[in-house]
Structures are given as structure tokens and as C-alpha cells.
Amino acid sequence: MARVVGRGAPTVAQAVSTLTAYGVVVLVFMMAMYSLESRSRRYVAAFALGCALSSSYGFASGAWPFGSVEAIWCVIALRRYWSGRPART
């Protein structure tokens, strides 16, 4: 039986490209929020979200050191947000 291309489970190449696209979007979001942190505390919270998403990308891609570092940055950003300290200028 011939298999119809485009049906069924995604190929490895499709899965990798989806993961790569997710990583690019998440990292661009994280860096954009980092650059806007000085404007408002909500950008600090958004940066924490970006770090959490980047961490999930790191673990999903098999780069556990990257995932671990991003998880630590997420905690640091959340502590800055909750402490009410103004963002760096």
C-alpha cells in the first residue's frame, strides 16, 4: 500500500520545523519583553512568561541546560515583579 503524503503522523522534519518555529517565536517574544521592561512592571511579568516559554522550548528540544537557565531567569523576573521594584533604566 502506498502512503499518501500529508496524511497521518507528521514526519520528523515537520516536527522539527514546528519546534524550531515555536522556539523562534518564543525567543523573539522574550527578547522584545526584555527590551520593554523599563516601561512598565507588566513587561517584567511578560518577560517572565517569555522565559518560561523559552524554558519549555529548551527542554522540548533536548537542550536541558538552556531550559534550566531560562527557568531560573523566569523565577528572577517573577521575584522582581512581585517585589514591586521598578525595572532597570
QUIVEN-V952705 format. One record per pair of residues at least 24 apart in sequence whose C-alpha atoms are under 10 Angstrom apart, sorted by sequence separation. I is the first residue (numbers start at 1). GAP is how many residues later the second one is. D is the distance in Angstrom with one decimal. If there is no record, write none. Layout:
i=I gap=GAP d=D
i=I gap=GAP d=D
//
This chain:
i=26 gap=24 d=6.3
i=27 gap=24 d=8.2
i=29 gap=24 d=9.4
i=30 gap=24 d=7.6
i=48 gap=24 d=9.8
i=50 gap=24 d=7.9
i=51 gap=24 d=8.8
i=25 gap=25 d=9.8
i=26 gap=25 d=8.4
i=29 gap=25 d=9.3
i=48 gap=25 d=7.3
i=49 gap=25 d=7.0
i=51 gap=25 d=9.9
i=26 gap=26 d=9.4
i=27 gap=26 d=8.3
i=28 gap=26 d=9.8
i=47 gap=26 d=9.1
i=48 gap=26 d=4.5
i=49 gap=26 d=10.0
i=51 gap=26 d=8.5
i=26 gap=27 d=6.3
i=27 gap=27 d=6.2
i=47 gap=27 d=7.7
i=48 gap=27 d=7.3
i=25 gap=28 d=9.8
i=26 gap=28 d=5.9
i=27 gap=28 d=9.8
i=46 gap=28 d=9.9
i=48 gap=28 d=8.0
i=49 gap=28 d=8.9
i=25 gap=29 d=9.4
i=26 gap=29 d=9.5
i=45 gap=29 d=9.0
i=48 gap=29 d=5.2
i=49 gap=29 d=8.8
i=23 gap=30 d=8.6
i=24 gap=30 d=9.3
i=26 gap=30 d=9.6
i=27 gap=30 d=9.1
i=44 gap=30 d=9.8
i=47 gap=30 d=7.0
i=48 gap=30 d=5.9
i=22 gap=31 d=9.3
i=23 gap=31 d=6.9
i=26 gap=31 d=8.0
i=46 gap=31 d=9.1
i=47 gap=31 d=8.8
i=48 gap=31 d=9.4
i=22 gap=32 d=9.1
i=23 gap=32 d=9.7
i=44 gap=32 d=10.0
i=45 gap=32 d=6.9
i=46 gap=32 d=9.4
i=48 gap=32 d=9.6
i=23 gap=33 d=9.1
i=24 gap=33 d=9.4
i=44 gap=33 d=6.2
i=45 gap=33 d=6.4
i=48 gap=33 d=8.7
i=23 gap=34 d=5.8
i=43 gap=34 d=9.9
i=44 gap=34 d=7.5
i=45 gap=34 d=9.5
i=47 gap=34 d=9.9
i=22 gap=35 d=7.4
i=23 gap=35 d=8.1
i=44 gap=35 d=9.7
i=45 gap=35 d=8.7
i=46 gap=35 d=9.8
i=44 gap=36 d=7.5
i=45 gap=36 d=6.1
i=20 gap=37 d=8.7
i=23 gap=37 d=9.6
i=44 gap=37 d=6.0
i=45 gap=37 d=8.9
i=19 gap=38 d=7.6
i=23 gap=38 d=8.9
i=43 gap=38 d=9.1
i=44 gap=38 d=9.7
i=41 gap=39 d=8.7
i=42 gap=39 d=7.8
i=41 gap=40 d=6.3
i=19 gap=41 d=7.9
i=20 gap=41 d=8.4
i=40 gap=41 d=10.0
i=41 gap=41 d=9.3
i=19 gap=42 d=7.3
i=44 gap=42 d=9.4
i=34 gap=43 d=9.9
i=41 gap=43 d=7.7
i=44 gap=43 d=7.4
i=41 gap=44 d=8.4
i=43 gap=44 d=9.0
i=16 gap=45 d=8.6
i=41 gap=45 d=6.9
i=42 gap=45 d=10.0
i=40 gap=46 d=8.0
i=41 gap=46 d=6.7
i=39 gap=47 d=9.3
i=40 gap=47 d=7.2
i=38 gap=48 d=7.6
i=39 gap=48 d=7.6
i=37 gap=49 d=9.1
i=38 gap=49 d=4.9
i=39 gap=49 d=9.3
i=37 gap=50 d=5.9
i=38 gap=50 d=5.6
i=39 gap=50 d=8.7
i=36 gap=51 d=9.4
i=37 gap=51 d=7.3
i=38 gap=51 d=5.5
i=37 gap=52 d=8.5
//
